[in-house]
Amino acid sequence: MASILGTLTSLPAYTLFHISWLLHSLRRPLILVSLLCLLSNPSAAIAKCKLFYTTFLYLAFCQDKKFTIPKEDASQHFSSEFGGTASSAPSSFKTKKVIVIRHGESTWNDTFNPGGRNIALFILFYIPNMIKAILTEAYFFVSGKESESWFFD
């Protein structure tokens, strides 16, 4: 009984060791193949690097995370027929045409949003889905597919 328990407790460390050994032994050939692929299509590699650089700058310096709710209630500008609190309708209206374009389920949603999936399955497969997404993005990077991306729609 003790030997089975010892084997079961050492299994994660044993598996982690072999995965790290495999990745370490494949590192040099993968780097060489990646460099060859990047040098075969440098314009695609540069475009993809610019995209990642711009994305990093946006995430680091954007102000979206500091949203403040306006103190003024927006409903005071609309009459009651539109759900507002204004006593009368404004004397003049401006019309604007709004065109809304919606894309379907993207790979971003498939990776980061549970959607209609069971939340337990989403949590269970989150790390494998993230690894798949990163590897797919790396494949697009080294294969010169600058217009393809798992993370960018």
N, C-alpha and C positions, 0 to 999 in steps of 0.2 A: 504494500500500500504506500509506503514512504517513497519507494523508488518511482512509482507512477506519479505521485504528487510532485516529486522533485523534477521529473521530466516535464510535467505540464507547466510548472513555474519557470523553467528555463527555456521553454519553447519560444516566447516572444523575443528574448535576448538572442537566441540561436538564429531565429528568422531575421532579426534586424542585422545581425552580423553578416549573414550571407547576402542580404540585399545590399548592404553597404560595400561589401567586397565586390559584388557584381558591378555596381555603379562605378566604383573606383577603377576596376580593371577595364571598363568600357569608356572611361573618361577620355583618354588620349585619342583613340580611334574616332570617337564621336566629335571631338574638337577638330581634328584634321578634316573629316568629311564635311563638317559645318563650314569651316573656312574655305574649302574648295567650292562648296555651293554658293557661299556668299560672294566669293571672287568671280564666279561665273556670271553673276547678275548683280553688279554693285549698285545699279540705280534702284532696284527693288529693295535691297538691304538698306540703302540710305533713306528711302521713303519710309520704310517701316521703323527705322531708328528715330526719324523725325516725329513720326506719329506717337511713339512711346515717350519721347522727350516732351512733346507738347502735352500729352496726357498727364505726365508726372508734374509738370509745371502747373497745370490747371488744378490737380488734386492738392498740391502743396499751397497754392496761393488764392484759390477761389474763396469768395465770400458767401457761398450758398449755405454753408453750415452755420452762418450767423444771421439767420432770418429773424426779423422782428415783426411782430403783429402791429399793424397801424393802430394808433389810438383812436382815430376817427372811424366811426361805424359807416361802412360803405352803403348800408341800406337807406341812409338818409338822402341819398341821391336818386332813389327810385320811388315811384308812386306805389300805392298799395296794390294796384292791379298787377304789379310785377314783384310783389312780396316785400316792398320797401316801406319806409316810414314817412316819406315826404308827403306833405299835405296836398300838393298839386303836381301835375306833370310838368316837366320843363317846357319852356316856350319853343325850343327848337331841338330837333333831333339830328344827330349825325349817324349815318349808316356806314357800316364797314362790312366787307365781305370776309368771312373767316373760312379758310379751307383747312380741314383737319385731315391729315394723312396718318393712318395707323398701319404699322407693319404687323405681321403675324408673330407667332411665338419665335423668338430669336434664340440663338445658342446661349446668350447671356441669361435669359430667363430660364433656360433649361438647366444651367449650372447653379444660379444663385437664388431662384425663387421656387418655392415648393409647388406652386400652381395647384392642380387637382390631386397631387400625390399625397399619400399618407405621410404625415409629418415624421413618423418614426423611420419610414423608408428614406425620406429626404435626408434626415440626419445621418442615417447609416451609410448612404451613398454619397454624402457631400465631399468627403476627402477623395474617394476614387474619381468622382466627376471633376473635381478641381485638378487632379493630376492629369486626367484626360484632356481637359481644356488647355492646360499649360503645354502639354506635349503636342497638341494639335497646333497651338499658336507657334511653338518652336518649329514644327514641320513647315508651316506656312512661311516662316521667316527664312529658313535655310533653303527652301525650294524656290524662293524668288516670287512667291505669289503675294505681291504687295497689296492687291485689292481684296484679298481674302483675310478674314480675321475671325477668331472665335469671340473675342471680347468687344470688338468695335463693330457696330452696325452701319 
